[in-house]
């Protein structure tokens, strides 16, 4: 795999259905009601249930490893949340290689939905 600073990764589009929000929250053992109970989420000021940060971390990792391949090793992920990602949104990930030193690559990642940047961050990955 030939990789250079400035390379862009193929987009990843995720349809964030209510089932996706609930199932990923449960899969990550996050039982906060705002991730599965719409009435509770609305009572707390949200428009709907929304993704949890553990799911975001997993999606960012998936985005980069889909590009880097199964033999790549993720060495670090640093993310920051922005706007919420409610149920029935479309989340689109984009990324660009920002650093390369030998086999170690840093990828800048953005996950956007209809209201803005939901998650931004960097992933350090060692390529085979």
ABEGO torsion letter per residue (X at the ends): XBBBBGBBBBBBBBBBBAAAAAAAAAAAGBABAAAABAAAAAAAGBABBBBBAAAAAAAAAAAAAAAAEAABBBABBBBBBBBBBBBGBBBBBBBBBABBBEABBBBBBBBBBAAEBABBEBBBBBBX
